[in-house]
Amino acid sequence: MTGIGKPGSKWLPVRIDDFEAWQVRLLEEAAQLLGVVLEPVGRVHRPYSVGSPVVFRGERAWLRVGTFLEHEMNPNAWRGTADAAAIHGVSKPALLHRIEWHTREPVSVPVSAEILTLVTEPPASGERYLRTAPDLPADWFRDLAVSLAALRAYPTDRRFPVHEAEKYGYLMSATYGDALPARLVPVFGTEHTDLTWANITASRFCILDMEHWGVAVTGYGAAYLYLTALTVPAVANRVYGALADVLDTPSGHYAQLVAAAIILRNLTRLPDPDGLAAMVHRRVRALLTRPTPIA
């Protein structure tokens, strides 16, 4: 919940008038606790975390400091990076060290500080949806497929409410109305549920943030990435080809409908200069009639 009247304020539930300044104080406290040196440039502020390049044990690394805001966060997201450390075969930053403590001011809030290997490749896009084609060599698509397969093979009980079967039912009914074809049967497994173009790098593939992974319909991450690339058909087709083993299944078709519903819902309050909503609607019609790749 955002504070009223002052840009940059936030409730914890008490209001922090300068939230970014508060994040910086936590970042500096974490650096002191961990004995790392903060670099002067490259800092990134996000709603629940702040990150910075650091020098850790003589090597450059990334320090990410996250606050657990109980009233608006799922604890699985706060511990996502730590829980993902045991997964092998996924291209992601390695977790080198992690500590937790509680702030004292203005209220007691759990804080985590994670030191990760530094990723120097830039995000594939500056936003969740792809608008221009990044440099994606063949190895990028191979590493994408290998990473998602490795994640699917890792069992978990991590869950987020939006990806429960009952919530999917409500979402599908609200978005598509009539009952779905009987052939669209979901299978549930381990997925990255925030696999956006801003959360992966190019020209080498890496998933930057492992906060949101857990049980979801199999193929959800692949479906979201594919659908949000539809405005760049050449990339969308290559993503589909690389992930066809999961997208071209009944669960993969169901996953595309789930992802499409979420994308369309979000686009009702976001600019859509490239007409992504129309392309997603077109894909939905194809899925409900003849499920073949369309970009």
Secondary structure, 3 states (H helix, E strand, C coil): CECCCCCCCEECCCEECCHHHHHHHHHHHHHHHHCCEECCCCCEECCCEEEEEEEECCEEEEEEEEECCCCCCCHHHHCHHHHHCCCCCCCCCCEEEEEEEECCCCCCCEEEEEEEECCCCCECCCCCCCCCCCCCCHHHHHHHHHHHHHHHCCCCCCCCHHHCHHHHHHHHHHHHCCCCCCCCCCCEEEEECCCCCCCEECCCCCECCCCCEEEEECCHHHHHHHHCCCCCHHHHHHHHHHCHHHHCCHHHHHHHHHHHHHHHHHHCCCCCCCCHHHHHHHHHHHHHHCCCCCC
